[in-house]
Amino acid sequence: MARITFHGAARTVTGSKYLLEADGASVLVDCGMFQGIKKLRERNWEPTPFDVDSLDAVVLTHAHLDHTGYLPRVVKQGYHGKVYCTPATANLTELILLDSAKIQMYDAKYANKKGFSKHKPALPLYDAEDVEQTVKQFQITARGKWFQAAGPIWMRFHDAGHLLGSNMIEVEIREKDTPLRILFSGDVGRYNGPLYHDPSPPTACDYLICESTYGNRDHPDVDLLGSLEKVVNRSVERGGIMLMASFAIGRAQQLIYLMQVLKKENRIPDLPIYLDSPMACKATGIFKQYREDHDLSEGELDEDHPLLDGPRIHLCRSTDESKALNHLKGPAVIISSSGMMTGGRIVHHLKRRLSGAENTIVLGGYMAIGTRGRQIQDGAKTIRMHGLDIEVKAAIEGVSGLSGHADRSDLLRWLAPLADPRQVFLTHGEPDSSEALAEELRSSRGWKVRVPDLGETHELEL
């Protein structure tokens, strides 16, 4: 007899934690941080909902904070076991967790200085030392190879196509002659997504735990390269700087690759590209280590147009290098984070470039309500930054098609070859998204589907 408990990503898209138990063995699939509204973030500070001392192993689908960000907290509380992940996931997770610890340490210091925390003193959820210990517990595991996570629980990674190193996890509970089969989808990537391979087909399973982030909607059907080509060339005609808001890991590297393809095909000029984000620069170095994980179907490159480097690609790591871009003349491209323009170096670039009609501000993807990116997307005439109201005179452009998540059609395409599982659990989605996909699978496939609540436990029988 096995059972699963949903300690995160249940009726929400963050905090992924699935506790799988069988014959006394206990394995946690993902160990994510809750993000978003305050009510969700406060869950990170609640008592850990499982017994850390009884945990035998942790297995990660991929590096994003909502799948890994709670891990140092568990280690801090005494978990000394292995953390199984692919090589690229190990590298990216270390980078993401160190950044998370840095932000938390800064926030705690600031709260203590201003005295607005109800905790005396305010403390971070974890610090850099906790991250360093966590990294020591990584057990690097290749895709396609069975490994014994604990007791009768055996697992195997398959490419999920969502992020460098990302996986779905095939599970066998080998208690009987016929194993109980479980599949964790992780975050399923898009078909034909730039830089990543298509998601591997789902493996046969008795129980499926499937994400549903975009379970009720599709991404815009766009020619990504063609759209980017037009945006870049319009920016060149204006003669100014093209400032692109981007997430540091994944999106930034995709943008560089796509622009290198357009350059090689002489569809845009050979513009200089400045990547202005220390984290994005480090992530780019990691991406370059794993060329076998790259799908270059959008366009092959050559020595004159390398994938993520070359004489026209400049990685700005230091503050001085970033400040020097204040004097940069166009046409040129600056890629900076954060993706929704809420913080980081891009705020300083916005402050300088937003009021220039010769400049172009490029928004890539979803902009949450309340962010600067959303204000600009909604047509705000002025944006308040550092106590000043900055006029919006720059051209505002959008490039869609860069989401790393499968949409509704992609998910249905991915699920199409799967024979009927005994039970499907939809997670990692807001209730309306998960319920919409659940209803579709019930009506079109006749599947038994449940959207579990947080903390819900289910027995898994062969």
C-alpha positions in Angstrom: 0.0 0.0 0.0 1.3 3.5 -0.9 -0.1 6.9 -0.3 0.4 10.5 -1.4 -0.1 13.7 0.4 -0.4 17.1 -1.3 1.5 19.6 0.8 1.8 22.2 -1.9 0.6 23.3 -5.4 -2.9 22.2 -4.4 -5.4 24.7 -5.9 -2.5 27.1 -6.4 0.5 27.3 -8.7 3.3 27.4 -6.1 4.8 25.5 -3.2 5.0 22.1 -4.9 5.5 19.4 -2.3 4.2 15.8 -2.8 4.9 13.3 -0.1 5.0 9.7 -1.4 5.0 6.9 1.2 5.3 3.1 0.7 6.3 0.3 3.1 7.8 2.7 5.6 9.7 4.7 3.1 9.1 8.4 2.7 10.1 10.4 -0.4 9.3 14.1 -1.1 8.8 15.0 -4.7 9.8 18.7 -5.0 10.2 21.1 -2.1 8.9 24.4 -3.3 8.3 27.8 -1.8 4.9 29.4 -1.8 4.9 32.7 -3.7 2.5 35.4 -4.7 -0.1 37.0 -2.3 0.7 37.4 1.4 -1.7 34.6 2.4 0.3 32.2 0.3 3.8 33.5 1.4 2.9 33.2 5.0 2.5 29.4 4.6 6.3 29.2 4.2 6.5 30.2 7.9 4.0 27.7 9.2 5.3 24.5 10.8 6.6 22.1 8.2 3.6 19.8 7.4 5.6 16.5 7.4 8.1 14.9 9.7 11.5 16.0 8.5 13.2 13.3 10.6 11.3 10.5 8.8 12.0 11.8 5.3 14.3 9.4 3.4 14.8 11.3 0.1 13.9 14.4 -1.8 13.6 14.3 -5.6 13.4 17.5 -7.7 11.6 18.0 -11.0 13.4 21.2 -11.8 15.1 24.3 -10.4 12.4 26.9 -10.2 11.9 28.4 -6.7 8.3 27.2 -6.5 9.7 23.6 -6.7 13.0 24.0 -4.7 12.7 27.2 -2.6 11.7 25.5 0.7 14.5 22.9 0.5 17.1 24.8 2.6 14.4 25.3 5.3 14.0 21.5 5.5 17.7 21.0 5.6 18.0 23.7 8.3 15.4 21.7 10.3 17.6 18.6 10.2 17.1 16.7 6.9 20.4 15.0 6.1 19.4 12.8 3.2 20.0 12.9 -0.5 18.4 15.4 -2.9 18.1 13.7 -6.3 18.3 15.9 -9.5 19.8 16.1 -12.9 23.1 17.9 -13.4 21.7 21.1 -14.9 19.0 21.2 -12.2 21.7 21.0 -9.5 23.6 24.0 -11.0 20.5 26.2 -11.5 19.0 25.3 -8.1 22.2 26.4 -6.3 22.1 29.7 -8.2 18.4 30.3 -7.5 18.6 29.3 -3.8 21.6 31.5 -3.1 19.7 34.4 -4.7 16.7 33.6 -2.5 18.8 33.5 0.6 20.4 36.8 -0.3 17.0 38.5 -0.7 15.6 37.0 2.6 18.7 38.1 4.5 18.4 41.6 3.1 14.6 41.8 3.9 15.2 40.6 7.5 18.0 43.2 8.0 15.8 45.9 6.5 12.8 44.9 8.7 14.9 45.0 11.8 16.3 48.4 10.8 12.8 49.9 10.3 11.2 47.9 13.1 8.1 46.9 11.2 8.3 43.1 11.7 6.2 41.4 14.3 9.1 39.1 15.0 11.9 40.3 17.2 14.3 40.0 15.6 13.1 39.3 12.0 14.9 36.3 10.6 15.3 34.9 7.1 13.6 31.6 6.3 17.1 30.4 5.6 20.5 31.9 4.9 23.5 31.2 2.6 25.0 28.7 4.9 21.8 26.6 4.8 22.0 26.7 1.0 25.6 25.6 1.0 24.7 22.6 3.2 21.7 21.8 0.9 24.0 21.8 -2.2 26.3 19.2 -0.5 23.3 16.8 -0.3 22.6 16.9 -4.1 22.8 13.5 -5.7 23.4 14.0 -9.4 21.3 11.6 -11.5 21.1 11.2 -15.2 17.9 11.0 -17.2 16.5 7.6 -18.2 18.3 5.7 -15.4 16.3 4.0 -12.7 17.4 4.8 -9.1 16.2 3.6 -5.8 15.0 6.7 -3.9 14.1 4.8 -0.8 12.7 1.3 0.1 10.4 0.0 -2.7 10.3 3.5 -4.3 12.2 3.5 -7.6 12.3 6.5 -9.9 13.4 7.6 -13.4 13.8 11.1 -14.9 12.4 12.1 -18.4 12.8 15.4 -20.1 9.9 17.7 -19.4 11.0 20.4 -21.9 10.2 23.2 -19.4 13.6 24.5 -18.3 17.2 23.4 -18.7 17.4 20.1 -16.7 13.7 19.9 -16.1 12.0 16.5 -15.7 8.9 14.5 -15.3 9.3 11.6 -12.8 8.3 8.0 -13.5 7.8 6.0 -10.3 7.5 2.3 -9.6 6.5 1.1 -6.1 8.1 -2.4 -6.2 6.3 -4.1 -3.4 4.7 -6.8 -5.5 5.5 -8.7 -8.6 3.6 -6.1 -10.6 4.8 -2.6 -9.5 2.5 0.3 -8.8 3.2 2.9 -11.4 3.0 6.7 -10.8 3.9 9.6 -13.0 4.6 13.1 -11.8 4.4 15.5 -14.8 6.5 18.3 -13.2 6.0 21.4 -15.2 5.3 20.3 -18.8 7.0 22.5 -21.4 5.7 23.7 -24.7 6.0 21.9 -28.0 8.4 23.7 -30.4 9.5 26.0 -27.6 12.8 27.7 -28.4 16.0 26.2 -26.9 14.2 23.3 -25.2 13.3 19.8 -26.5 9.7 18.8 -26.7 8.4 17.1 -23.5 8.9 13.4 -23.5 5.7 11.3 -23.9 4.0 10.3 -20.7 4.9 6.9 -19.4 2.2 4.3 -18.6 0.9 4.8 -15.1 -1.8 3.8 -12.6 -1.8 7.3 -11.0 -1.0 10.6 -12.7 -0.1 13.8 -10.9 -0.3 16.4 -13.6 0.2 20.2 -13.6 -2.6 22.4 -14.8 -1.2 25.9 -14.9 -2.8 26.8 -18.2 -5.6 24.2 -18.0 -8.3 26.6 -19.2 -6.5 28.7 -21.9 -4.1 28.6 -24.8 -1.2 30.8 -25.6 -1.5 33.2 -28.6 -0.7 31.4 -31.9 2.2 33.6 -33.1 5.2 33.3 -35.4 7.7 33.9 -32.6 10.7 34.6 -34.8 8.7 36.7 -37.2 7.2 38.7 -34.4 10.6 39.3 -32.8 12.1 40.3 -36.2 9.5 43.0 -36.6 9.9 44.4 -33.1 13.7 44.6 -33.5 13.6 46.2 -36.9 11.1 48.8 -35.7 13.4 49.6 -32.8 16.3 50.0 -35.2 14.3 52.5 -37.2 13.7 54.6 -34.1 17.5 54.5 -33.5 17.4 54.1 -29.7 17.8 51.4 -27.2 15.6 48.4 -27.1 15.1 47.4 -23.5 13.8 43.9 -22.9 12.3 42.8 -19.6 13.2 39.2 -19.0 13.4 36.6 -16.3 17.1 35.8 -15.6 16.9 32.1 -16.1 15.4 30.7 -19.3 13.8 33.7 -20.9 17.0 35.7 -21.2 18.8 32.8 -22.9 15.9 32.2 -25.3 15.9 35.8 -26.4 19.6 35.8 -27.1 19.4 32.6 -29.1 16.4 33.8 -31.2 18.2 37.1 -32.0 21.3 35.2 -33.0 19.2 33.2 -35.4 17.7 36.4 -36.9 21.2 37.9 -37.2 22.5 34.8 -39.0 19.6 34.8 -41.4 20.2 38.6 -42.0 16.7 39.3 -40.9 17.9 41.9 -38.3 21.2 44.0 -38.1 24.1 42.7 -36.1 23.1 44.7 -33.0 25.1 44.5 -29.8 23.3 42.7 -27.1 23.9 43.6 -23.4 22.7 41.1 -20.8 22.6 43.2 -17.6 21.9 40.9 -14.7 24.4 39.1 -12.6 22.1 36.1 -12.1 21.3 35.9 -15.8 25.0 36.0 -16.6 25.7 33.1 -14.3 22.7 31.2 -15.7 24.0 31.8 -19.2 27.3 30.1 -18.2 25.3 27.1 -16.9 23.3 26.9 -20.1 26.5 26.8 -22.1 27.7 23.8 -20.1 24.8 21.7 -21.3 24.6 21.9 -25.1 23.1 18.4 -25.3 19.9 19.9 -23.7 19.5 22.5 -26.4 17.0 22.1 -29.2 18.0 24.5 -32.0 15.2 23.8 -34.4 14.4 27.5 -34.7 17.7 27.8 -36.6 21.2 26.4 -36.5 24.0 28.8 -35.7 27.6 29.1 -36.8 31.0 30.4 -35.6 30.0 33.9 -36.4 26.8 33.6 -34.5 27.4 31.4 -31.4 24.5 30.3 -29.3 25.0 32.4 -26.1 28.3 34.3 -26.6 30.4 36.1 -29.2 31.9 39.5 -29.8 28.4 41.2 -30.0 27.1 39.7 -26.8 28.2 41.5 -23.6 27.6 40.0 -20.2 27.3 42.9 -17.6 28.1 41.4 -14.2 29.4 44.4 -12.2 27.5 47.5 -11.1 30.0 49.6 -13.0 29.3 47.7 -16.2 25.6 48.3 -15.6 26.1 52.0 -15.0 28.1 52.3 -18.2 25.0 51.4 -20.2 23.5 54.8 -19.2 25.8 56.3 -21.9 25.0 53.6 -24.5 23.8 54.9 -27.9 21.4 53.0 -30.1 20.6 51.0 -31.9 21.4 48.3 -29.3 19.6 45.8 -27.1 19.6 45.6 -23.3 18.1 42.5 -21.7 17.6 43.0 -18.0 15.6 41.6 -15.1 13.2 41.4 -13.4 10.7 40.1 -15.9 7.8 42.2 -14.7 9.9 45.2 -13.9 9.3 45.1 -10.2 13.0 45.3 -9.2 16.6 44.8 -10.2 18.6 46.7 -12.7 15.9 47.1 -15.3 14.2 49.7 -13.0 17.3 52.0 -13.4 17.2 51.5 -17.2 13.5 52.2 -17.3 14.0 55.4 -15.4 16.6 56.5 -18.0 15.0 55.2 -21.2 11.2 55.4 -20.7 10.9 59.1 -21.5 12.8 58.9 -24.8 10.7 58.5 -27.9 13.6 56.9 -29.7 13.6 54.0 -27.3 11.6 50.8 -27.3 10.4 48.9 -24.2 9.6 45.2 -24.9 7.3 43.3 -22.6 7.6 39.5 -22.8 4.7 37.5 -21.6 2.3 37.8 -18.6 2.5 40.9 -16.4 0.8 40.5 -13.0 -1.6 43.1 -11.7 0.3 45.7 -9.6 3.6 45.4 -11.4 5.3 48.2 -13.4 5.2 45.9 -16.4 1.4 45.7 -16.1 1.1 49.5 -15.7 3.1 50.0 -18.9 1.2 47.2 -20.7 -2.1 48.9 -19.7 -1.0 52.2 -21.3 0.0 54.3 -18.2 1.2 57.8 -19.2 3.6 58.1 -16.3 5.4 55.5 -14.1 6.5 56.4 -10.6 10.1 55.3 -9.8 12.4 56.4 -7.0 10.0 59.1 -6.0 9.7 60.6 -9.5 6.9 60.4 -12.2 8.6 59.3 -15.4 6.7 60.1 -18.6 6.1 57.1 -20.9 7.2 58.3 -24.4 9.1 55.2 -25.5 7.4 52.8 -27.9 5.9 49.9 -26.1 6.1 46.5 -27.8 5.2 43.0 -26.9 6.7 39.6 -27.8 4.5 36.6 -26.9 5.2 33.0 -27.3 8.0 32.6 -24.8 6.1 31.0 -21.9 7.8 27.8 -20.7 4.5 26.2 -19.7 2.4 24.0 -21.8 -1.0 25.6 -22.5 -4.3 23.7 -22.5 -3.8 22.4 -26.1 -0.2 21.3 -25.3 -1.3 19.5 -22.2 -4.1 17.6 -24.1 -1.6 16.8 -26.8 0.9 15.5 -24.2 -1.8 13.4 -22.5 -3.3 12.0 -25.8 -1.2 8.8 -26.0 -1.6 7.9 -22.4 -3.8 4.9 -21.6 -6.4 5.4 -18.9 -4.8 5.9 -15.4 -6.8 4.7 -12.5 -6.8 8.2 -11.0 -5.6 11.6 -12.1 -4.7 14.4 -9.7 -4.5 17.9 -11.2 -2.2 20.2 -9.3 -0.1 23.4 -9.9 -3.0 25.5 -11.1 -5.5 28.0 -9.8 -8.9 26.4 -9.1 -10.6 27.6 -12.3 -7.7 26.4 -14.4 -7.5 23.0 -12.8 -11.2 22.4 -12.7 -11.6 23.3 -16.4 -9.0 20.7 -17.4 -10.5 18.2 -15.0 -13.9 18.5 -16.7 -12.3 18.2 -20.1 -10.6 15.0 -19.2 -13.7 13.6 -17.6 -15.9 14.3 -20.6 -13.5 13.6 -23.4 -11.5 10.7 -21.9 -13.8 9.3 -19.3 -11.0 9.6 -16.7 -11.4 9.8 -13.0 -10.0 13.2 -12.1 -9.6 15.0 -8.8 -8.3 18.5 -7.9 -6.9 17.9 -4.4 -7.0 20.3 -1.5 -3.9 21.3 0.4 -3.0 18.6 2.9 -5.2 16.0 1.3 -4.0 12.3 1.5 -4.9 9.5 -0.9 -4.2 5.8 -0.7 -2.7 4.4 -3.9 -3.7 0.8 -4.5 -2.5 -1.5 -7.3 
